Amino acid sequence: MSIIEVKVPQLSESVSEATLLTWQKKVGEAVREGENLIDIETDKVVLELPAIKSGVLSRIMKADGAKVTSGEVIAQIDTEGSVKAAAAPAAPAAALASAAKTPAQAAAVSPSARKLAHAHDVDAASLQGSGRHGLVTREDVLEAVQQAPASASPVAPVAVPTGDRPEQRVPMTRIRQRIAERLLQSQANAAILTTFNEVNMQPVIELRNKYKEAFEKKHGVKLGFSSFFVKAAVLALQKFPVVNASVDGTDIIYHGYFDIGMAIGSERGLVVPILRDADQLSLADIEKRIADFAARAKDGKLTMDELSGGTFSITNGGVFGSMLSTPIINPPQSAILGIHATKDRPVAENGQVVIRPMNYLALSYDHRIIDGREAVQFLGTIKEALEFPGRVLLDL
């Protein structure tokens, strides 16, 4: 018997402990090298823990829901068990290729495909796998998601019992606990004030409609509105550096770089991945990275490094239909931009009432270091950049 230990991977310095979610294997079952054994949830991200060697899972020390720390031993694998499993006669390849699926012969599903299917409420076992020996892959699940009706919801509702005034107690996930802690920390430790402005999105809409097909053909990604907001925000941050700063005790730290956090609502909770050096990114770069963040947030694949840091954040409640809100600062940052739904509204132009697609912008800021004048002018800069997008693209 040759036993190896399964240990919790090294967590980031800011993460003291994590929670084991659900073991994918039972004691006595064979495991393959690289196969996911269990998901580990921290306050920032969900990690997969793959087997470092093939064998048999001989012992589990920590059950589902257990709290663990970096390097802690949670299970054991008997590597000699793999030899015995491999010695069993394998079905001929031709037989595997010609065998028909039956309900009793459930499709094999890769770990990443299983997690993605769960997030989108897809029955992975019912899919025709394109992998080796019919393995259902992540790409198979993505194809099924794209073909699903647009009205289908990936979020499974909580099953609340019915009866005479029922209640149900559900523990917060570690990510949800961390979100709650950070929001309370933000409100307790910063003098938060919010200022508003409105922007006519007609110029951006016209520019997007004119070039969206050529843009997608050249760059392989759709031209959305997020990249315009990021570009406008960077322009304003360059003009008002204090909005890109943070407070450390009695000091103000001015950042000479622009790492923009993009708030994304996932099934596991709100996450804020970072666009590093956003001032150096093109519109296509920004759109690609945001699309990648959104896809991996649903699958719990964002890394700790991608969720750490940031000098300024943008949150878009408009995708859910929000008309107006007062976003909460993501500490230790000093400001956050809230974007909302663009709607046709009557506005006055040159003494005439006209209909324009208007968007309300909200800037929540830490009044300890950012004055109202700077906040108002910062939003005004974003408004001007969006109403005259050619200046942003030409760096004027």
C-alpha positions in Angstrom: 0.0 0.0 0.0 1.3 3.4 -1.0 -0.5 6.4 0.6 -0.3 10.0 -0.5 -2.0 12.9 1.4 -4.6 15.2 -0.2 -3.9 18.7 1.2 -5.7 22.1 1.0 -3.8 24.2 -1.5 -2.0 27.4 -0.4 -4.6 30.1 0.1 -3.8 33.8 -0.4 -2.5 35.8 2.6 -5.8 37.6 3.1 -7.7 34.3 3.3 -7.4 32.6 6.7 -9.7 29.6 6.1 -11.9 28.0 3.5 -15.0 25.6 3.4 -15.2 22.2 1.8 -18.2 21.9 -0.4 -19.1 18.5 -1.8 -16.8 15.5 -2.2 -17.0 14.2 -5.8 -15.8 10.8 -4.8 -16.6 8.3 -2.0 -14.1 6.2 0.0 -13.2 3.2 -2.0 -13.8 4.7 -5.4 -11.1 5.0 -8.0 -9.7 8.5 -8.9 -7.7 9.6 -11.9 -4.8 12.1 -11.8 -6.2 15.5 -12.4 -9.8 14.6 -11.6 -11.5 17.0 -9.2 -12.0 15.6 -5.7 -13.8 18.4 -4.1 -14.6 22.1 -4.4 -13.2 24.5 -1.8 -14.9 27.8 -1.2 -13.1 30.8 0.1 -14.5 34.3 0.7 -13.3 35.2 -2.8 -13.5 32.2 -5.1 -14.4 28.5 -5.4 -11.4 26.3 -6.2 -11.2 22.8 -7.6 -8.9 20.4 -5.8 -7.6 17.8 -8.4 -6.0 14.5 -7.5 -2.2 14.7 -7.9 -2.0 10.9 -8.5 -4.3 8.1 -9.7 -5.5 5.5 -7.2 -8.3 4.8 -4.8 -9.7 7.3 -2.3 -8.9 5.4 0.9 -9.8 7.9 3.6 -11.6 11.2 4.0 -10.6 13.2 7.2 -12.8 16.3 6.6 -16.4 16.0 5.6 -18.6 18.3 3.5 -18.9 21.7 5.1 -15.8 21.5 7.2 -13.6 24.6 7.8 -10.0 24.1 6.6 -6.8 26.0 6.3 -3.8 26.1 3.9 -1.9 22.8 3.8 -4.3 20.9 6.0 -4.6 17.1 5.2 -8.2 16.3 4.3 -8.0 12.9 2.6 -5.7 10.0 1.5 -5.2 8.2 -1.8 -3.9 4.7 -2.2 -1.9 4.9 -5.4 -1.6 1.1 -5.6 -5.3 0.8 -6.0 -5.0 2.3 -9.5 -3.0 -0.7 -10.6 -5.7 -3.1 -9.6 -8.4 -1.0 -11.2 -6.3 -0.8 -14.4 -5.8 -4.5 -14.5 -9.5 -5.1 -15.0 -10.3 -6.0 -18.7 -11.4 -2.9 -20.7 -14.1 -3.0 -23.2 -12.9 -2.9 -26.8 -12.9 0.5 -28.4 -15.2 -0.7 -31.2 -17.7 -1.8 -28.6 -17.5 1.5 -26.8 -18.1 3.4 -30.0 -21.1 1.3 -31.0 -22.7 0.9 -27.6 -26.0 2.8 -27.3 -26.7 5.0 -24.3 -29.4 3.8 -21.9 -30.7 5.5 -18.8 -28.8 3.0 -16.7 -25.6 3.9 -18.5 -25.2 7.6 -17.5 -22.8 9.7 -19.5 -19.4 10.4 -18.0 -19.1 14.2 -17.2 -15.9 16.1 -16.7 -15.6 18.1 -13.4 -15.7 21.5 -15.1 -18.7 20.4 -17.2 -20.5 19.2 -14.1 -20.0 22.5 -12.3 -21.1 24.6 -15.3 -24.2 22.4 -15.9 -25.2 22.9 -12.2 -24.8 26.7 -12.5 -27.1 26.7 -15.6 -29.5 24.0 -14.4 -28.6 21.7 -17.3 -28.9 17.9 -17.1 -25.3 17.1 -18.2 -26.0 13.3 -18.1 -28.6 13.8 -20.9 -26.1 15.4 -23.3 -24.3 13.8 -26.1 -20.6 14.0 -25.1 -18.1 15.0 -27.7 -15.1 13.9 -25.6 -13.2 10.6 -25.6 -15.6 7.6 -25.1 -18.5 10.0 -25.0 -17.3 12.2 -22.2 -19.5 15.3 -21.7 -17.1 18.3 -21.8 -17.5 21.9 -20.8 -18.0 22.9 -24.5 -21.0 20.4 -24.7 -22.6 22.2 -21.8 -22.0 25.7 -23.2 -23.6 24.6 -26.5 -26.6 23.3 -24.5 -26.9 26.6 -22.6 -26.7 28.6 -25.9 -29.5 26.5 -27.4 -31.7 26.8 -24.3 -34.7 29.2 -24.3 -33.7 32.7 -23.3 -36.3 32.7 -20.5 -34.6 29.8 -18.7 -33.1 30.9 -15.4 -29.8 29.5 -14.2 -30.6 30.3 -10.6 -32.3 27.6 -8.6 -34.9 29.1 -6.1 -34.7 28.2 -2.5 -37.4 25.6 -1.7 -39.3 27.4 1.1 -41.7 25.1 2.9 -45.4 25.9 3.0 -47.8 25.7 5.8 -48.7 27.7 8.9 -46.2 30.6 8.9 -43.2 28.5 7.9 -39.5 29.6 8.2 -36.3 28.2 6.8 -32.8 28.8 8.2 -30.1 28.6 5.5 -26.5 29.3 6.4 -24.8 32.0 4.3 -22.1 30.7 2.0 -18.6 31.9 2.8 -18.6 34.2 -0.1 -21.9 35.8 1.0 -20.5 36.2 4.5 -17.5 38.0 3.1 -19.7 40.3 1.0 -21.7 41.2 4.1 -18.6 41.9 6.1 -17.0 44.1 3.4 -20.2 46.1 2.9 -20.5 46.8 6.6 -16.8 47.6 6.8 -17.3 50.1 4.0 -20.2 51.9 5.6 -18.6 51.9 9.0 -15.2 53.1 7.9 -15.9 55.6 5.2 -17.9 58.8 4.9 -19.9 57.7 1.9 -21.8 60.3 -0.2 -23.4 59.8 -3.6 -23.7 62.3 -6.4 -25.7 61.9 -9.7 -25.7 63.0 -13.3 -27.4 62.0 -16.5 -25.9 61.2 -19.8 -27.4 61.1 -23.3 -26.3 57.7 -24.7 -27.4 58.5 -28.3 -23.8 59.1 -29.6 -22.5 55.9 -28.1 -25.5 53.9 -29.4 -25.0 55.3 -33.0 -21.3 54.7 -32.9 -21.9 51.1 -31.7 -24.6 50.4 -34.3 -22.4 51.7 -37.1 -19.3 49.6 -36.3 -20.6 46.6 -34.2 -20.6 44.1 -37.1 -17.1 45.1 -38.3 -15.8 45.1 -34.7 -17.1 41.6 -34.0 -15.7 40.3 -37.3 -12.3 41.7 -36.6 -12.0 41.1 -32.9 -14.2 38.0 -32.4 -16.2 39.7 -29.6 -19.3 41.8 -29.5 -19.0 45.6 -29.0 -20.9 46.4 -25.8 -21.3 49.5 -23.7 -19.1 48.4 -20.9 -15.9 49.3 -22.7 -17.1 52.8 -23.3 -17.8 53.3 -19.6 -14.4 51.9 -18.7 -12.7 54.2 -21.1 -14.6 57.2 -19.9 -13.9 56.3 -16.3 -10.2 56.0 -16.9 -10.2 59.4 -18.6 -11.9 60.9 -15.5 -9.6 59.1 -13.1 -6.6 60.5 -15.0 -8.0 64.0 -14.6 -9.0 63.6 -10.9 -6.3 61.3 -9.3 -7.8 61.5 -5.8 -10.8 59.4 -7.0 -8.3 56.7 -7.9 -6.7 57.0 -4.4 -7.2 55.2 -1.1 -7.0 56.0 2.6 -4.4 54.3 4.8 -4.7 55.6 8.3 -3.9 59.3 8.1 -2.2 58.9 4.7 -3.7 59.1 1.1 -2.2 56.6 -1.3 -2.3 57.9 -4.9 -2.1 55.0 -7.4 -0.2 55.6 -10.6 -2.1 52.8 -12.4 -5.7 52.1 -13.2 -7.0 48.7 -12.0 -10.8 48.8 -12.6 -13.0 46.3 -10.7 -16.1 45.2 -12.7 -18.9 44.0 -10.4 -20.5 40.8 -11.7 -23.5 39.1 -10.1 -23.0 35.3 -10.1 -25.0 32.4 -8.7 -22.6 32.3 -5.8 -22.8 36.0 -5.0 -21.3 39.3 -6.1 -17.7 39.1 -7.4 -15.5 42.0 -8.6 -12.7 40.8 -11.0 -10.1 43.4 -11.9 -9.2 44.9 -15.3 -5.5 45.4 -14.7 -3.9 48.5 -16.3 -7.2 49.5 -17.9 -5.7 52.6 -19.4 -3.6 50.4 -21.7 -6.5 48.3 -23.0 -8.3 48.8 -26.2 -12.1 48.5 -26.5 -11.7 45.0 -27.8 -9.4 44.0 -24.9 -11.9 45.3 -22.4 -14.8 43.5 -24.0 -12.9 40.2 -24.2 -11.8 40.3 -20.6 -15.3 41.3 -19.3 -16.9 38.4 -21.3 -14.2 36.0 -19.9 -14.8 37.2 -16.3 -18.6 36.8 -16.6 -18.3 33.3 -18.1 -15.8 32.1 -15.4 -17.7 33.8 -12.6 -20.7 31.5 -13.4 -18.4 28.5 -13.3 -16.5 29.5 -10.2 -13.3 29.7 -12.1 -12.0 33.2 -11.2 -8.7 33.1 -9.4 -7.8 34.9 -6.2 -5.4 37.2 -8.0 -8.1 38.3 -10.4 -10.4 39.3 -7.4 -7.7 41.1 -5.4 -6.8 44.7 -5.5 -8.4 47.4 -7.7 -8.3 51.2 -7.5 -11.8 52.0 -8.7 -15.0 49.9 -9.4 -17.9 50.0 -11.8 -21.2 48.3 -11.1 -24.0 48.0 -13.7 -27.4 47.5 -12.1 -29.0 48.4 -15.5 -28.6 44.9 -16.7 -31.2 43.9 -14.1 -33.4 46.9 -14.9 -32.3 49.3 -12.1 -33.1 52.9 -12.8 -31.2 54.5 -9.9 -29.1 53.3 -6.9 -26.5 54.4 -4.4 -23.6 51.8 -4.8 -21.4 51.0 -1.8 -17.7 51.5 -2.1 -15.5 48.4 -2.3 -12.8 49.0 0.4 -10.0 50.1 0.4 -11.1 52.0 -2.7 -12.5 55.5 -2.4 -15.2 55.6 -5.1 -17.5 53.4 -7.3 -19.4 54.3 -10.4 -23.0 53.0 -10.7 -24.5 52.5 -14.2 -28.2 52.1 -14.7 -30.8 51.2 -17.4 -30.8 53.3 -20.5 -34.4 54.5 -21.2 -36.0 56.9 -23.7 -36.9 60.1 -21.8 -38.1 63.6 -22.7 -35.3 66.1 -22.4 -34.8 69.8 -23.3 -32.4 70.6 -26.2 -32.1 74.1 -27.6 -35.5 75.0 -26.1 -37.2 72.0 -27.6 -38.5 68.8 -25.9 -37.0 65.7 -27.6 -36.8 62.0 -26.8 -33.3 60.7 -26.0 -31.9 57.4 -24.5 -30.8 58.6 -21.1 -28.8 56.9 -18.4 -28.5 58.0 -14.8 -25.0 57.8 -13.4 -24.2 57.5 -9.7 -20.8 58.1 -8.0 -20.5 57.0 -4.4 -17.3 58.4 -2.9 -15.4 58.7 0.4 -16.0 62.3 1.5 -12.9 62.1 3.7 -10.6 62.6 0.8 -12.9 63.5 -2.2 -14.7 66.8 -2.1 -18.1 67.4 -3.6 -16.6 69.6 -6.3 -14.2 66.9 -7.5 -16.9 64.2 -7.4 -19.3 66.4 -9.5 -16.6 67.3 -12.0 -15.5 63.7 -12.2 -19.0 62.6 -13.2 -19.2 65.6 -15.6 -16.0 64.3 -17.3 -17.6 60.8 -17.8 -20.8 62.4 -19.1 -18.8 64.5 -21.7 -16.7 61.5 -22.7 -19.8 59.4 -23.4 -21.7 62.2 -25.2 -18.6 62.8 -27.4 -17.1 59.3 -27.7 -14.9 60.3 -30.6 -12.7 62.3 -28.1 -12.2 59.2 -26.0 -11.2 57.1 -28.9 -8.9 59.8 -30.3 -7.5 60.5 -26.8 -8.5 64.2 -27.0 
